[in-house]
């Protein structure tokens, strides 16, 4: 008999925070339960780009220890299990990764090499003309080290200008690469750990936040998810606008007979509009999105989840709230989970709209162990 596949359990970002900070017996029991199930191989808990991005908030020195300890519980629960980034290109390689691949298609080495090339050009331009003419511009560093060995001691200063962690600079890997002792393929593999090793990643983020440098991480985190977050923001705004319009229409339609009598023609339009909003469907909502090409970059289930949210809010009575944008991004992973955790009010809306996989949604963290046990029994 084949071994059962582990259940895929997706936690809300607040769950990691609560499991870390809430020292009550209830939360500690839930944490220990999840640790046991992960250790036994019965479940896996993948994290995602959007969980990482949310954990990076309030990253100032006073929160350093707290944030790194939260990363600790995430690593304890998730290991290197992740959901890939939510574009169709990334998902062609599979929805789940066991190698810590949470980020968009992005080569850390290419970004690093670009910065290194810029610094090399700056250095070459500063050399005396006679010396500069003797240097092989395509591969200058081995010659530079022979001609000016003091560069080895100053290379750390160059490295500080590059988007790499301090520990990476201190390892002398860059010096070995520049001297031709290690290959570009080796460097490509080593620099990937800047993203896949969350302890290194979060420490690096702190280093750059403190120095206010523009870095690989800032570009990755603050721009890569923007098209999807912008789409979610547009839909949140559209949903609220539709909800407000529906309130206005209902108020007018329910006005007293005398007030409405003089507006027969307008009332007909109002009733027609009200009917349209009451029969909202995905195509109707999608028609309001200016950039429809983004749906071509989303797996089909993602688009459906986002649009059904918009329909649910437009029909009321729930209003949009600021956290909806992030919650929408997490909800995109519902079809690929066995169990999914989210904010209770947001969960209620998704369940009401019967998004694909709504049966997997768990509204309350204390209910999670019981739901997991039930799913394991019925596998």
C-alpha positions as CSV (number, residue, x, y, z in Angstrom):
1,X,0.0,0.0,0.0
2,X,1.4,3.4,-1.0
3,X,2.2,5.9,1.7
4,X,-0.4,8.6,2.1
5,X,0.6,12.0,0.8
6,X,0.9,14.7,3.5
7,X,-1.9,17.2,3.9
8,X,-1.0,20.6,2.6
9,X,-1.9,23.2,5.3
10,X,-1.7,26.9,4.7
11,X,-1.6,29.3,7.7
12,X,-2.5,32.9,7.9
13,X,0.4,35.3,8.6
14,X,-1.2,36.2,11.9
15,X,-1.2,32.5,12.9
16,X,2.6,32.5,12.9
17,X,2.7,35.6,15.0
18,X,0.1,34.2,17.4
19,X,1.8,30.8,17.8
20,X,5.0,32.7,18.6
21,X,3.7,35.4,20.9
22,X,0.7,33.9,22.6
23,X,2.0,31.8,25.6
24,X,-1.5,30.5,26.6
25,X,-1.9,26.8,27.1
26,X,-4.3,26.7,24.1
27,X,-1.9,28.3,21.7
28,X,1.1,26.2,22.9
29,X,-1.0,23.0,22.5
30,X,-1.8,24.0,18.9
31,X,1.8,24.8,18.2
32,X,3.0,21.5,19.6
33,X,0.3,19.6,17.7
34,X,1.5,21.2,14.4
35,X,5.1,20.5,15.3
36,X,4.2,16.8,15.9
37,X,2.3,16.5,12.6
38,X,5.0,18.2,10.6
39,X,7.7,16.0,12.2
40,X,5.7,12.8,11.5
41,X,5.3,13.8,7.9
42,X,1.5,13.8,8.0
43,X,1.3,17.5,7.0
44,X,3.4,20.1,5.3
45,X,2.9,23.8,5.9
46,X,4.2,25.9,2.9
47,X,4.8,29.6,3.2
48,X,4.5,32.1,0.3
49,X,5.8,35.4,-1.0
50,X,2.9,37.2,0.6
51,X,3.6,35.8,4.1
52,X,7.3,36.8,3.8
53,X,6.3,40.3,2.6
54,X,3.8,40.7,5.6
55,X,6.4,39.5,8.1
56,X,8.8,42.2,6.8
57,X,6.6,45.0,8.3
58,X,7.8,47.1,11.2
59,X,11.4,46.1,10.5
60,X,13.3,48.6,12.6
61,X,16.0,47.9,15.1
62,X,13.7,47.7,18.1
63,X,11.8,44.9,16.5
64,X,14.8,43.0,15.2
65,X,14.8,40.2,17.8
66,X,11.0,39.8,17.7
67,X,10.9,39.5,13.9
68,X,13.8,37.1,13.7
69,X,12.1,34.9,16.4
70,X,8.9,34.9,14.3
71,X,11.0,33.7,11.4
72,X,12.2,30.9,13.7
73,X,8.7,29.5,14.2
74,X,7.9,29.8,10.5
75,X,11.1,27.8,9.7
76,X,10.2,25.3,12.4
77,X,6.8,24.7,10.9
78,X,7.5,25.1,7.2
79,X,11.1,24.0,6.7
80,X,11.8,24.7,3.1
81,X,8.3,24.0,1.9
82,X,6.8,26.9,-0.1
83,X,4.1,27.8,-2.6
84,X,5.7,29.3,-5.7
85,X,4.9,32.8,-6.7
86,X,1.5,33.3,-8.2
87,X,2.3,33.9,-11.8
88,X,1.6,31.3,-14.5
89,X,5.4,31.1,-15.4
90,X,6.4,30.1,-11.9
91,X,3.5,27.6,-11.6
92,X,4.6,25.8,-14.7
93,X,7.3,24.4,-12.5
94,X,4.6,23.2,-10.0
95,X,2.7,24.9,-7.3
96,X,4.7,23.6,-4.4
97,X,8.5,23.7,-3.9
98,X,10.5,21.9,-1.3
99,X,13.6,24.0,-1.9
100,X,12.5,27.3,-0.4
101,X,11.4,28.8,-3.8
102,X,8.9,31.4,-2.6
103,X,10.0,34.4,-4.8
104,X,9.2,35.4,-8.4
105,X,11.5,34.1,-11.2
106,X,14.5,36.0,-10.2
107,X,18.3,35.3,-10.4
108,X,20.0,36.7,-7.3
109,X,23.3,36.2,-9.1
110,X,22.3,38.3,-12.1
111,X,21.3,41.2,-9.9
112,X,24.6,40.9,-7.9
113,X,26.7,40.6,-11.1
114,X,25.1,43.7,-12.5
115,X,26.2,45.7,-9.4
116,X,29.6,44.1,-9.5
117,X,30.1,45.1,-13.2
118,X,29.1,48.6,-12.4
119,X,31.7,48.8,-9.5
120,X,34.3,47.2,-11.8
121,X,33.7,49.8,-14.5
122,X,34.0,52.6,-11.9
123,X,37.3,51.2,-10.7
124,X,38.8,50.8,-14.2
125,X,37.8,54.4,-15.0
126,X,39.7,55.6,-12.0
127,X,43.0,53.9,-13.0
128,X,45.8,55.8,-14.6
129,X,45.5,55.6,-18.4
130,X,48.7,53.7,-18.9
131,X,47.7,51.0,-16.4
132,X,44.1,50.9,-17.7
133,X,45.2,50.1,-21.2
134,X,47.0,46.9,-20.0
135,X,43.9,45.5,-18.4
136,X,41.7,42.9,-20.1
137,X,38.3,44.6,-19.8
138,X,36.4,41.4,-20.2
139,X,38.2,39.7,-17.3
140,X,40.1,42.4,-15.4
141,X,40.2,41.2,-11.8
142,X,42.9,38.5,-12.0
143,X,45.2,41.1,-13.5
144,X,44.1,43.8,-11.0
145,X,44.9,41.5,-8.1
146,X,48.4,40.8,-9.5
147,X,49.1,44.4,-10.3
148,X,47.6,45.8,-7.1
149,X,47.4,43.1,-4.4
150,X,46.1,45.6,-1.9
151,X,42.7,45.3,-3.7
152,X,42.2,42.1,-1.8
153,X,42.0,44.0,1.5
154,X,39.7,46.7,0.0
155,X,37.4,44.3,-1.9
156,X,35.1,44.3,1.2
157,X,34.5,48.0,0.6
158,X,33.4,47.2,-2.9
159,X,31.2,44.4,-1.6
160,X,29.5,46.7,0.8
161,X,28.1,48.6,-2.2
162,X,26.6,45.4,-3.6
163,X,23.2,43.9,-2.7
164,X,24.6,41.0,-0.6
165,X,24.5,40.3,3.2
166,X,27.5,41.2,5.4
167,X,28.1,37.6,6.1
168,X,28.3,36.9,2.4
169,X,31.0,39.6,2.0
170,X,32.9,38.3,5.0
171,X,33.1,34.8,3.4
172,X,35.5,36.0,0.8
173,X,33.5,34.2,-1.9
174,X,33.6,37.4,-4.1
175,X,37.4,37.6,-3.8
176,X,37.7,33.9,-4.8
177,X,35.3,34.4,-7.8
178,X,37.1,37.6,-8.9
179,X,40.4,35.8,-8.8
180,X,39.0,33.0,-10.9
181,X,39.1,30.3,-8.2
182,X,35.4,29.5,-8.3
183,X,33.0,29.4,-11.2
184,X,30.0,31.6,-12.0
185,X,27.8,28.5,-11.7
186,X,29.1,28.0,-8.1
187,X,28.3,31.7,-7.4
188,X,24.9,31.4,-8.9
189,X,24.1,28.5,-6.5
190,X,25.6,30.3,-3.5
191,X,23.8,33.5,-4.0
192,X,20.4,31.7,-4.3
193,X,20.7,31.0,-0.6
194,X,20.2,34.8,0.0
195,X,16.6,34.1,-0.8
196,X,16.0,30.5,0.2
197,X,17.7,30.8,3.7
198,X,15.1,32.8,5.6
199,X,17.3,33.6,8.5
200,X,19.9,35.0,6.2
201,X,17.2,36.8,4.2
202,X,15.6,38.5,7.1
203,X,19.0,39.4,8.6
204,X,20.0,40.9,5.3
205,X,16.8,42.9,5.2
206,X,17.6,44.3,8.6
207,X,21.1,45.3,7.4
208,X,19.7,47.2,4.4
209,X,16.8,48.8,6.3
210,X,19.2,50.2,8.8
211,X,21.5,51.6,6.1
212,X,18.6,52.7,3.8
213,X,20.4,51.0,0.9
214,X,18.6,50.0,-2.3
215,X,19.1,46.3,-2.5
216,X,18.1,43.1,-4.2
217,X,15.5,42.5,-1.5
218,X,13.8,45.9,-1.8
219,X,13.5,45.5,-5.5
220,X,12.2,42.0,-5.1
221,X,9.7,42.5,-2.3
222,X,8.4,46.0,-3.1
223,X,7.9,45.6,-6.8
224,X,7.5,42.0,-7.8
225,X,4.0,41.6,-6.3
226,X,2.7,45.0,-7.4
227,X,0.8,43.9,-10.5
228,X,-1.2,41.4,-8.4
229,X,-1.6,43.7,-5.4
230,X,-2.8,46.5,-7.8
231,X,-5.3,44.1,-9.3
232,X,-6.6,43.3,-5.8
233,X,-6.7,46.9,-4.8
234,X,-8.7,47.8,-8.0
235,X,-11.2,45.0,-7.2
236,X,-11.5,46.1,-3.6
237,X,-12.3,49.6,-4.7
238,X,-14.7,48.4,-7.4
239,X,-16.4,46.1,-4.9
240,X,-16.9,49.0,-2.5
241,X,-18.1,51.3,-5.2
242,X,-20.7,48.7,-6.3
243,X,-21.7,48.2,-2.7
244,X,-22.2,51.9,-2.2
245,X,-24.2,52.2,-5.5
246,X,-26.4,49.3,-4.4
247,X,-27.2,51.1,-1.1
248,X,-28.1,54.2,-3.1
249,X,-30.3,52.3,-5.5
250,X,-32.1,50.5,-2.7
251,X,-32.7,53.7,-0.8
252,X,-34.2,55.3,-3.9
253,X,-36.3,52.3,-4.9
254,X,-37.7,52.1,-1.3
255,X,-38.7,55.8,-1.3
256,X,-42.3,56.7,-0.7
257,X,-44.8,56.5,-3.6
258,X,-45.2,60.2,-4.1
259,X,-41.5,60.9,-4.4
260,X,-41.1,58.0,-6.9
261,X,-44.2,58.8,-9.0
262,X,-42.6,61.8,-10.6
263,X,-39.5,59.8,-11.5
264,X,-41.1,56.9,-13.4
265,X,-38.5,56.9,-16.2
266,X,-35.6,57.2,-13.7
267,X,-37.1,54.5,-11.6
268,X,-37.1,52.1,-14.5
269,X,-33.4,52.8,-15.0
270,X,-32.8,52.4,-11.2
271,X,-34.6,49.0,-11.1
272,X,-32.6,47.8,-14.2
273,X,-29.3,48.8,-12.6
274,X,-30.3,47.2,-9.3
275,X,-31.2,44.0,-11.2
276,X,-27.7,44.0,-12.8
277,X,-26.0,44.3,-9.5
278,X,-28.0,41.6,-8.0
279,X,-27.0,39.3,-10.9
280,X,-23.3,40.1,-10.7
281,X,-21.1,37.5,-12.4
282,X,-17.5,37.1,-13.1
283,X,-17.7,38.5,-16.6
284,X,-19.5,41.6,-15.4
285,X,-16.9,42.3,-12.8
286,X,-14.0,41.6,-15.1
287,X,-15.4,44.1,-17.6
288,X,-14.4,46.9,-15.2
289,X,-10.7,45.9,-15.0
290,X,-8.6,48.2,-17.2
291,X,-5.7,45.8,-17.6
292,X,-7.2,42.5,-18.5
293,X,-3.9,41.1,-19.6
294,X,-3.0,40.3,-15.9
295,X,-5.6,37.5,-16.0
296,X,-3.5,35.8,-18.7
297,X,-0.6,35.7,-16.2
298,X,-2.8,34.2,-13.4
299,X,-3.7,30.5,-13.1
300,X,-7.4,30.3,-13.7
301,X,-8.4,29.5,-10.1
302,X,-6.6,32.6,-8.9
303,X,-8.6,34.8,-11.1
304,X,-11.9,33.2,-10.1
305,X,-11.1,33.6,-6.4
306,X,-10.3,37.3,-6.7
307,X,-13.3,38.0,-8.8
308,X,-15.7,36.1,-6.6
309,X,-14.5,38.2,-3.7
310,X,-15.4,41.3,-5.7
311,X,-18.9,39.9,-6.4
312,X,-19.4,39.0,-2.7
313,X,-18.5,42.5,-1.5
314,X,-20.6,44.2,-4.2
315,X,-23.6,42.2,-3.1
316,X,-23.1,43.2,0.5
317,X,-23.5,43.6,3.4
318,X,-19.8,43.3,4.2
319,X,-17.7,46.4,3.4
320,X,-14.1,46.2,2.2
321,X,-11.3,46.7,4.8
322,X,-7.6,47.6,4.4
323,X,-6.4,44.0,4.9
324,X,-8.5,42.6,2.1
325,X,-5.8,43.1,-0.5
326,X,-3.3,40.8,1.4
327,X,-6.0,38.3,2.3
328,X,-7.0,38.0,-1.4
329,X,-3.4,37.1,-2.3
330,X,-3.4,34.4,0.4
331,X,-6.8,33.1,-0.8
332,X,-5.3,32.5,-4.3
333,X,-3.6,29.4,-2.8
334,X,-6.9,27.8,-1.6
335,X,-7.3,25.4,-4.6
336,X,-3.9,24.0,-4.0
337,X,-4.3,23.3,-0.2
338,X,-6.0,20.6,1.8
339,X,-6.6,23.0,4.7
340,X,-6.5,26.9,4.5
341,X,-6.6,29.4,7.4
342,X,-7.7,33.0,7.1
343,X,-9.3,35.9,8.8
344,X,-12.8,34.9,10.0
345,X,-14.8,37.7,8.3
346,X,-12.9,37.2,5.1
347,X,-13.4,33.4,5.4
348,X,-17.2,34.0,5.8
349,X,-17.3,36.0,2.5
350,X,-15.3,33.3,0.6
351,X,-17.4,30.5,1.9
352,X,-20.6,32.5,1.0
353,X,-19.3,32.9,-2.5
354,X,-18.3,29.3,-2.7
355,X,-14.9,30.0,-4.1
356,X,-13.1,27.0,-5.6
357,X,-12.1,24.9,-2.5
358,X,-14.2,26.7,0.0
359,X,-14.7,23.5,1.9
360,X,-11.0,23.6,2.9
361,X,-11.4,27.0,4.8
362,X,-10.9,27.0,8.5
363,X,-12.2,30.2,10.2
364,X,-10.7,29.8,13.7
365,X,-7.2,28.8,14.6
366,X,-8.3,26.7,17.6
367,X,-10.4,24.6,15.2
368,X,-7.4,23.7,13.1
369,X,-6.2,20.5,14.9
370,X,-9.7,19.0,14.8
371,X,-10.0,19.8,11.1
372,X,-6.6,18.3,10.3
373,X,-7.4,15.1,12.3
374,X,-10.7,14.7,10.4
375,X,-9.0,15.1,7.1
376,X,-6.3,12.6,8.0
377,X,-8.9,10.0,9.0
378,X,-10.8,10.5,5.7
379,X,-7.8,10.3,3.4
